[in-house]
Amino acid sequence: MESVMERGVRSVVAIEAHPDDVELGCMGTLLKLRARGARVTIVSITAGDQGAAHDPDADHAAVAEVRAAEATAAAERMGGEFVSLDGPDGYLFDASALRDALSAVIRRAGADLVFAPPPADYQSDHIAASEIAFHAVFTSALPQFPIAGAALERTPVLYYYDAIMGLEFEPTLFVDITDQVEEKKALARLHASQMANMKAIGGWDLVEEIEIVGRYRGLQSGTRYAEAFRPCLRWPRVRALREFPE
Ligand SMILES: [Zn+2]
């Protein structure tokens, strides 16, 4: 049985504002796609250099370095690649250079599917990352833009993954990640600095969020654990299915 998104996906690019967002939003689905042979590229738009609420005296460059190492370890363990565009954490705005850099990664990956943060989320970097992803997906298939790499033949399909805590996000697609949830938690634990940071910011850690939101989405959709998505319904980021899924 395969879900709509697993049909013929050869290369998926998962975009995040900070190194670890993808671990919460769509890592279970990425594990499934990877197991089916898809190439996985995880792109953080910022360096995550403000991610030290648990240690306010930490040097920002050092925080960025730790986070890149954590995200790289997680990506390598699941058979993917981690890329950071090193944008400014906490002050991310839509900018042409970031759009083009992201589009170049999408081109290099030969993506047919892109995951991005939802347009409404808890933190402004996530909102900006969603907007940047929206543009970059489009220009990845437009040869007239001055972007590195050959333009893709087709615009990748764009799906938004769940918001933090599932707030202001009404899913239209659920992917069963019951068999992947333990590995998803293990990958999140590799972000040791962020396990501590989220505890300091909100009193919860990444694994608790994965457990509770994953179980909630599973309960909504008739399974144990699920991840939730919405398609971006703006041309040309939509693709017809060859047949009805499952
Ligand atoms: Zn984030």
Boltz pocket constraint, residues with backbone or C-beta under 6 A from the ligand:
constraints:
  - pocket:
      binder: B
      contacts: [[A, 17], [A, 18], [A, 21], [A, 123], [A, 126]]
      max_distance: 6.0
